Amino acid sequence: MPLYNRLKEYRAKINVNQHEMGKLVGVSRQTISQIERGDYSPSVTLALKIAQIFGVPVEEIFQYEEENNE
């Protein structure tokens, strides 16, 4: 599933490392790392928690793009 994100960029804006970000939203540092690499798609609840931390709509951080199967 092509879910792209700008989590690393947003995390850098508030100077928070992966471990601290995980604590803020209730997941492990490894989960934050996997999200940033695109290896894990967060649940809707987790995506909303992350967006709330930054005070932006979830679409600012996560974008879904259909795969082009041409």
C-alpha positions as CSV (number, residue, x, y, z in Angstrom):
1,M,0.0,0.0,0.0
2,P,1.6,3.3,-1.1
3,L,1.2,5.4,2.0
4,Y,3.8,8.2,2.0
5,N,4.6,10.3,5.0
6,R,6.5,13.4,6.2
7,L,6.8,12.2,9.8
8,K,10.6,12.6,9.9
9,E,10.4,16.1,8.5
10,Y,7.7,17.1,11.1
11,R,9.7,15.5,13.9
12,A,12.7,17.5,13.0
13,K,10.7,20.8,13.1
14,I,10.0,20.2,16.8
15,N,13.4,18.7,17.5
16,V,12.0,15.4,18.8
17,N,13.8,12.1,18.3
18,Q,12.1,8.8,17.4
19,H,12.1,7.5,21.0
20,E,10.5,10.8,22.3
21,M,8.0,10.7,19.4
22,G,7.1,7.1,20.3
23,K,6.5,8.1,23.9
24,L,4.3,11.0,22.9
25,V,1.9,8.7,20.9
26,G,2.3,5.5,22.9
27,V,4.4,3.3,20.6
28,S,8.0,2.1,20.4
29,R,10.9,3.9,18.7
30,Q,11.0,1.0,16.3
31,T,7.4,1.6,15.2
32,I,8.2,5.3,14.5
33,S,11.2,4.2,12.5
34,Q,9.1,1.7,10.5
35,I,6.5,4.3,9.8
36,E,9.2,6.8,8.6
37,R,10.7,4.2,6.3
38,G,7.4,3.2,4.9
39,D,7.6,-0.3,6.2
40,Y,4.6,0.1,8.5
41,S,1.3,1.9,7.9
42,P,-0.1,3.3,11.1
43,S,-3.7,2.7,12.2
44,V,-6.1,5.6,11.7
45,T,-6.0,6.2,15.5
46,L,-2.2,6.4,15.5
47,A,-2.1,8.6,12.5
48,L,-4.5,11.0,14.1
49,K,-2.5,11.0,17.3
50,I,0.6,11.9,15.4
51,A,-1.1,14.7,13.5
52,Q,-2.5,16.0,16.7
53,I,1.0,16.3,18.2
54,F,1.9,18.6,15.4
55,G,-1.4,20.4,15.3
56,V,-2.0,19.7,11.6
57,P,-4.6,17.6,9.6
58,V,-3.5,14.0,9.2
59,E,-3.3,14.6,5.4
60,E,-0.3,17.0,6.1
61,I,1.8,14.1,7.3
62,F,0.3,11.0,5.5
63,Q,-0.6,10.8,1.9
64,Y,-2.1,7.8,0.1
65,E,-1.3,7.4,-3.6
66,E,-2.8,4.8,-5.9
67,E,-0.3,2.5,-7.5
68,N,-0.1,3.0,-11.3
69,N,-0.3,-0.5,-12.8
70,E,0.4,0.3,-16.4
